[in-house]
């Protein structure tokens, strides 16, 4: 599964997901400080599972 994970998600959640083969894009290491809108936009562009709360 391809997942976005905002920077507030703890590494203790990210690591097990990645070790199980999930493709997790963690904003803490790949885009810290981005707005929620930017994170969702990137998730959509990369076809990652993301909810759209508009």
Residue pairs with C-beta under 8 A, 6 or more apart in sequence:
1 22
1 23
1 49
2 22
2 23
2 25
2 46
2 47
2 48
2 49
3 17
3 22
3 23
3 24
3 25
3 48
3 49
4 24
4 25
4 27
4 39
4 40
4 42
4 43
4 46
4 48
4 49
4 50
5 13
5 14
5 17
5 24
5 25
5 26
5 27
5 28
6 27
6 36
6 39
7 26
7 27
7 28
7 31
7 32
7 33
9 26
9 28
11 26
11 28
14 24
14 26
17 24
18 24
23 48
25 42
25 43
25 46
25 48
27 34
27 39
31 38
31 39
31 42
34 42
40 50
40 52
43 49
43 50
44 50
44 52
